[in-house]
């Protein structure tokens, strides 16, 4: 039961909380419940309209979000959401990446950067976890049961850095990308074990991680530009019938109702957006006024 509980709702529940264990419905019907085998959980905003009789019959647990923090969520994520092949060592190591990086990243974000849409800490951490989970699917070439633990940690470290960039830094205004890039390079290099060397050119926003190449089990940083193919215009193709998509991941989509010239921005944000239906997660995007581009924001 969640939400605000009014006087009326409390009055109906008061008798249920007694030893009689009878729930009185608005239509006058009474339902006898077994107090030994049934429990009721109330998640409410406050107890402003609760009577002393009601409060005295409930066991209250108050956990403010700022006290709970994000770590319980990540501990549950590492224990239950990673592939079954992941060993306890790998699970603990992944949690340590969150433990070392999240607080520092959130602190820098709140103090020095500007967001396109106001966010809360747990939303960004959830985004980081869900993106990391999506990018470590078996179909992407990552084997959590690999005996080569060093190579496994190396590729997972790259995926974590990419996920960190597009979750904690994914909602950052484009005018602050360089500032986030400078911070991320120094901060993540120190705190993410097995990351190796980050690319020197461009920013961390300009790279994605290639993980499905057997010749490179540690993964590889690749420019988004590599996904953009040269646009070839065919004068014989009607404008509203053609679609020029330069990203292989989009080839299975229905033909669009216009001719689309792919650039690095459309490649980048389309792939990021299409990653999340596999995990039944939603993706929110936003765009500066007067711009033709979208920025990926937060996932839930």
C-alpha positions as CSV (number, residue, x, y, z in Angstrom):
1,X,0.0,0.0,0.0
2,X,1.6,3.3,-1.0
3,X,0.8,6.9,-1.3
4,X,-1.0,9.4,1.0
5,X,-3.3,7.7,3.5
6,X,-6.3,9.9,4.4
7,X,-8.5,9.9,7.5
8,X,-11.0,7.7,5.9
9,X,-8.5,5.0,4.9
10,X,-7.0,5.0,8.3
11,X,-10.4,4.6,10.0
12,X,-11.2,1.5,7.8
13,X,-7.8,0.0,8.7
14,X,-7.9,0.6,12.4
15,X,-10.3,-2.3,13.2
16,X,-8.2,-4.6,11.0
17,X,-5.1,-3.8,13.1
18,X,-6.9,-5.2,16.2
19,X,-6.8,-8.8,17.3
20,X,-9.9,-9.4,15.3
21,X,-8.0,-9.1,12.0
22,X,-11.0,-8.1,10.0
23,X,-10.8,-5.8,7.0
24,X,-13.9,-3.7,6.6
25,X,-14.5,-2.6,3.0
26,X,-16.4,0.6,1.9
27,X,-19.4,-1.5,0.8
28,X,-19.9,-3.0,4.3
29,X,-18.3,-6.3,3.5
30,X,-15.9,-7.7,6.1
31,X,-13.0,-10.0,5.2
32,X,-11.4,-12.1,7.9
33,X,-7.7,-12.4,7.5
34,X,-5.3,-14.7,9.2
35,X,-2.9,-12.6,11.4
36,X,-0.5,-15.5,11.7
37,X,0.2,-16.0,8.0
38,X,-0.5,-12.6,6.5
39,X,1.3,-9.3,6.8
40,X,0.6,-5.8,5.4
41,X,3.3,-3.4,4.3
42,X,2.6,0.4,4.2
43,X,4.9,2.6,2.3
44,X,3.6,6.1,2.9
45,X,4.9,9.7,2.6
46,X,4.1,10.5,6.3
47,X,1.8,9.7,9.2
48,X,0.3,13.2,9.4
49,X,-3.3,12.0,9.6
50,X,-2.7,8.7,11.5
51,X,-4.4,8.4,14.8
52,X,-2.5,7.3,17.9
53,X,-4.5,4.0,17.8
54,X,-3.3,3.3,14.3
55,X,0.3,4.2,15.0
56,X,0.4,2.1,18.2
57,X,-0.6,-1.0,16.2
58,X,2.0,-0.6,13.4
59,X,5.7,-1.3,13.5
60,X,7.3,1.8,11.9
61,X,10.5,1.8,9.8
62,X,11.6,5.2,8.5
63,X,14.5,5.2,6.1
64,X,15.2,8.6,4.5
65,X,16.8,8.4,1.0
66,X,19.8,10.4,2.0
67,X,20.6,7.9,4.8
68,X,20.0,4.8,2.7
69,X,22.2,5.8,-0.2
70,X,22.9,3.9,-3.4
71,X,25.1,1.1,-2.1
72,X,22.2,-1.3,-1.1
73,X,20.9,-1.1,-4.6
74,X,24.3,-1.9,-6.2
75,X,25.0,-4.8,-3.7
76,X,21.7,-6.3,-4.8
77,X,22.5,-5.6,-8.5
78,X,25.9,-7.4,-8.2
79,X,24.3,-10.3,-6.4
80,X,21.3,-10.9,-8.6
81,X,21.6,-9.1,-12.0
82,X,24.9,-10.2,-13.3
83,X,25.2,-13.4,-15.3
84,X,25.1,-16.7,-13.3
85,X,28.6,-17.5,-14.6
86,X,30.1,-14.5,-12.7
87,X,32.2,-15.7,-9.8
88,X,32.0,-14.1,-6.3
89,X,35.4,-12.6,-7.0
90,X,34.2,-10.8,-10.1
91,X,31.0,-9.7,-8.4
92,X,32.9,-8.2,-5.5
93,X,35.3,-6.6,-7.9
94,X,32.5,-5.0,-9.9
95,X,31.0,-3.6,-6.7
96,X,34.4,-2.2,-5.8
97,X,34.3,-0.2,-9.1
98,X,31.0,1.4,-8.0
99,X,32.3,1.9,-4.5
100,X,35.4,3.8,-5.7
101,X,33.9,5.8,-8.5
102,X,30.3,6.8,-7.9
103,X,30.6,9.1,-4.9
104,X,33.5,11.1,-6.5
105,X,31.7,11.3,-9.8
106,X,28.4,12.5,-8.3
107,X,30.2,15.0,-6.1
108,X,32.1,16.5,-9.1
109,X,28.8,16.5,-11.1
110,X,26.9,18.4,-8.5
111,X,29.6,20.9,-7.8
112,X,31.2,21.7,-11.2
113,X,28.9,20.7,-14.0
114,X,25.5,21.7,-15.4
115,X,22.8,19.1,-16.2
116,X,20.3,19.3,-19.0
117,X,17.6,17.8,-16.8
118,X,17.7,17.8,-13.0
119,X,18.5,14.3,-11.7
120,X,18.8,12.5,-8.4
121,X,21.8,10.4,-7.4
122,X,20.0,7.0,-7.3
123,X,18.7,7.6,-10.8
124,X,22.2,8.1,-12.2
125,X,23.5,5.0,-10.3
126,X,20.6,3.0,-11.7
127,X,21.5,4.2,-15.1
128,X,25.1,3.2,-14.7
129,X,24.1,-0.3,-13.5
130,X,21.5,-0.9,-16.2
131,X,23.9,0.3,-19.0
132,X,26.7,-1.9,-17.6
133,X,24.3,-4.8,-17.5
134,X,23.1,-4.3,-21.1
135,X,26.6,-4.0,-22.5
136,X,27.8,-7.2,-20.8
137,X,25.3,-9.5,-22.4
138,X,26.7,-12.8,-23.8
139,X,25.7,-11.6,-27.2
140,X,28.3,-8.9,-26.9
141,X,31.1,-11.4,-26.5
142,X,31.7,-11.1,-22.8
143,X,32.2,-14.4,-21.0
144,X,31.9,-14.1,-17.3
145,X,33.0,-17.7,-16.9
146,X,36.3,-17.1,-18.7
147,X,39.4,-18.5,-17.1
148,X,41.4,-15.5,-18.3
149,X,40.4,-13.3,-15.4
150,X,42.9,-10.6,-16.3
151,X,41.3,-10.2,-19.8
152,X,37.8,-10.3,-18.3
153,X,38.6,-7.5,-15.9
154,X,40.1,-5.5,-18.6
155,X,37.1,-5.6,-20.9
156,X,34.7,-5.0,-17.9
157,X,36.7,-2.0,-16.8
158,X,36.3,-0.5,-20.3
159,X,32.6,-1.2,-20.2
160,X,32.3,0.4,-16.8
161,X,34.1,3.5,-17.9
162,X,31.8,3.8,-20.9
163,X,28.8,3.3,-18.7
164,X,30.0,5.8,-16.2
165,X,30.5,8.4,-19.0
166,X,26.9,7.9,-20.3
167,X,25.2,7.8,-17.0
168,X,26.9,10.1,-14.6
169,X,28.1,12.2,-17.5
170,X,25.3,11.4,-20.0
171,X,23.1,14.2,-18.7
172,X,25.8,16.9,-18.7
173,X,25.3,19.9,-20.9
174,X,27.5,19.9,-23.9
175,X,29.2,23.1,-22.9
176,X,30.6,21.1,-19.9
177,X,31.7,18.0,-21.8
178,X,35.4,19.1,-21.8
179,X,35.4,19.6,-18.1
180,X,33.8,16.2,-17.5
181,X,36.3,14.6,-19.9
182,X,39.3,16.1,-18.0
183,X,37.9,14.9,-14.7
184,X,37.0,11.4,-15.9
185,X,40.3,10.7,-17.5
186,X,42.3,11.5,-14.3
187,X,39.7,10.1,-11.8
188,X,38.9,6.9,-13.6
189,X,42.5,6.0,-14.5
190,X,43.3,6.1,-10.8
191,X,40.2,4.3,-9.5
192,X,39.4,1.7,-12.1
193,X,41.7,-1.3,-11.9
194,X,42.7,-2.9,-15.3
195,X,41.5,0.1,-17.3
196,X,44.8,0.5,-19.1
197,X,45.3,3.7,-21.1
198,X,42.4,5.8,-22.3
199,X,42.6,7.2,-25.8
200,X,44.5,10.5,-25.9
201,X,42.6,12.1,-28.7
202,X,39.1,13.6,-28.5
203,X,37.0,13.2,-25.4
204,X,35.6,10.1,-23.6
205,X,32.3,10.9,-25.2
206,X,33.8,10.1,-28.6
207,X,34.5,6.4,-28.0
208,X,32.6,3.2,-27.5
209,X,33.9,-0.2,-26.5
210,X,34.2,-3.1,-29.0
211,X,33.8,-6.3,-27.0
212,X,32.9,-9.0,-29.6
213,X,36.3,-9.4,-31.2
214,X,38.0,-12.7,-30.3
215,X,41.4,-11.4,-31.3
216,X,41.0,-8.7,-28.6
217,X,39.6,-10.3,-25.5
218,X,40.4,-7.2,-23.5
219,X,38.1,-5.0,-25.6
220,X,39.0,-2.0,-27.7
221,X,38.2,1.7,-27.7
222,X,36.7,2.6,-31.1
223,X,35.6,6.0,-32.3
224,X,31.9,6.6,-33.0
225,X,33.0,8.0,-36.3
226,X,33.8,4.5,-37.5
227,X,30.1,3.7,-37.5
228,X,29.3,6.4,-39.9
229,X,29.3,5.3,-43.6
230,X,29.6,7.7,-46.5
231,X,26.2,8.9,-47.7
232,X,25.5,8.1,-51.3
233,X,22.6,10.1,-52.7
234,X,20.5,8.5,-55.4
235,X,18.6,11.1,-57.4
236,X,16.1,8.4,-58.5
237,X,15.0,7.7,-54.9
238,X,11.9,9.7,-53.8
239,X,12.6,11.8,-50.7
240,X,9.9,10.2,-48.6
241,X,10.8,6.6,-49.5
242,X,14.5,6.4,-48.9
243,X,16.5,5.8,-45.7
244,X,20.3,6.2,-45.6
245,X,21.4,4.6,-42.3
246,X,25.1,4.1,-41.7
247,X,24.8,2.0,-38.6
248,X,24.6,-1.8,-38.9
249,X,22.4,-2.0,-35.8
250,X,19.7,-0.1,-37.5
251,X,19.4,-2.3,-40.6
252,X,16.7,-4.4,-39.0
253,X,14.4,-1.4,-38.5
254,X,11.5,-0.6,-40.8
255,X,12.4,1.9,-43.6
256,X,11.9,5.4,-42.4
257,X,9.6,7.8,-44.0
258,X,12.4,10.2,-45.0
259,X,16.0,10.2,-46.3
260,X,18.2,10.2,-43.2
261,X,21.8,11.3,-43.6
262,X,23.7,9.6,-40.7
263,X,26.2,11.6,-38.7
264,X,28.2,10.7,-35.6
265,X,25.5,12.1,-33.3
266,X,22.7,10.1,-34.8
267,X,24.8,6.9,-34.8
268,X,25.8,7.5,-31.1
269,X,22.4,8.2,-29.6
270,X,20.5,5.7,-31.7
271,X,22.7,2.8,-30.6
272,X,22.6,4.0,-27.0
273,X,18.8,4.3,-27.1
274,X,18.3,0.9,-28.8
275,X,20.4,-0.8,-26.2
276,X,17.8,-0.6,-23.5
277,X,14.7,-2.4,-24.8
278,X,16.8,-5.6,-24.3
279,X,16.7,-4.9,-20.6
280,X,13.1,-3.5,-20.5
281,X,14.6,-0.2,-19.5
282,X,13.4,3.2,-20.6
283,X,15.7,5.9,-22.0
284,X,15.1,9.7,-21.7
285,X,16.6,12.1,-24.2
286,X,16.7,15.8,-24.4
287,X,17.9,18.4,-26.8
288,X,19.0,22.1,-26.5
289,X,16.5,24.5,-28.0
290,X,17.2,25.1,-31.7
291,X,19.4,22.0,-32.0
292,X,18.9,19.0,-34.2
293,X,20.7,16.7,-31.8
294,X,19.6,14.8,-28.7
295,X,21.5,14.1,-25.6
296,X,21.0,10.8,-23.8
297,X,19.9,11.5,-20.3
298,X,18.8,9.0,-17.6
299,X,17.7,5.4,-17.7
300,X,15.4,3.7,-15.2
